[in-house]
Amino acid sequence: MSDYSSQFLTVEVIEHTAVVTFNNPPAHTWTQQSLTDLRDLVLSLNEDKNIYALVLTGGGDKFFSAGADLNVFADGDKNVAKNMSDIFGQAFETLSSFRGVSIAAINGYAMGGGLEVALACDIRIAEEHAVMALPEATVGLLPCAGGTQNLAILVGEGWTKRMILCGERVKSERALQIGLVEEVIAKGEGKDAAISLAAKVAKQSPVAVSACKTLIQKNRAMPISQALPQERQAFIDLFDSLDQKEGVQAFLEKRKPLWLNK
């Protein structure tokens, strides 16, 4: 456990990776407090130059996260709905904008907001027993934390409609086939696989990784004709960084670079 831990989020720092375990048993449902904690955690990690990657997983082996606790919405209060949708958006959009690489280790059921937090990550690794769904419409609601948009980016409109409009649950192998996850791993091995992948990030310049991630995600908001000039400018801007100088020098000297994240 590290100083970053909170009531619902247990954080362990392993070299340059922050490993976050959801800790709201039994199903790791999201509350206003846990969502606030996640938002604030990512903002803090953005300021920690030692952190290059972030791994998210659920405690235990049954649930990654079951999403929102429906008891919160039982009385139909629209103000409650607004407050919860706002903090969901703040938490997951902050996660999506994390300057490093975020990896979801989906180690069980990822339902509703539990899948949406994985969709906000850069990469998803699912254990073989994992099940994913956005079932909000079955209770008269809809995914309000990026589900309708981020899922379509990954799997296309057809499978997005199957999962949301038809309430279809997707097991890990199907998720791999449709591009919802990038890898399927044996039960109990998701967290270690995600940490191993995150360790590869540390071999890259964190300044360059952050710039690359920003550019990759620009396709969500602008046509390629606008993004390509920004890509070229970002390349030039890297020459203001100490990491660019270190990376080139280390290559020429045939040694490992010592990144400063500056």
C-alpha positions, 0 to 999 in steps of 0.5 A: 500500500502507498500514500496514494491509497484511499478507502476504496482504492488500494494503490501499490507503486511498483517501480514506475507503475501505479497498481490500483485495486478496486476495494469496495467488496463484494462487487466493487461498485462505484460510489460518489466517493470512490469516483472522486478518489479515482479522479483525484488519484489520476490527477496526483499521478499526473504530477508524479514524474516517477509514474509512467503507467497505471494498472487497474484491477478488482480485488478478488477473482469474481468482479472487476467492477459491477458498476454503479450501485442502483440503490443510489437511483432507487428514489428517482431523484434527478439531482442525484442522477446529475451528481453521479453522472457528473462525477462518473464523467470527471473520473473516467475522462480524467483517466482517459487523459492520464499522461501515461499508459493505463491498462485495465486487468479485467479479472471478472465481471465488468458491468456498466460503469465497471466496463466503462472504466476499462473503456477509458483505459488505453489497453485492456487485458481480460482473464479467461473467465471475465464477462463484460456488458453495458446492461443499463437499458435493462433497468431504464437507464443508459451508459453515461460514463463514455460507454456509448462513445468509447465502446463504438470507437473500439468495436464499431457501431454494430457490436456497440448496438448489440451490447447496449440495445440488445443487452448482450453480454460478452465473454473474454474470447468474444471480446478479443475477437471484436477488439474490445480487449487486446489480450486474454490471459489465464484466470488469476494472471491478469494483474501480473500480465498488466504489470509486465506490459506496463514495465515495457512502458518504462523502456520508452521516453515518458515524454514521447509516450505522452505526446504519442498518446495525445496524438493517437486520441486526436482521431476521436475529435478531428479529421486526419488532415488536421491531426497530421500537421499537429503530429509533425509539430509534436515531433519538433517540440520533443527537441525541447525535452531532455529525454529526446537528447538522452534517448539519442545519446544513449542509442549512439553510446549503445547504453540504456537511456536514463529517462528524466520525464522532462 
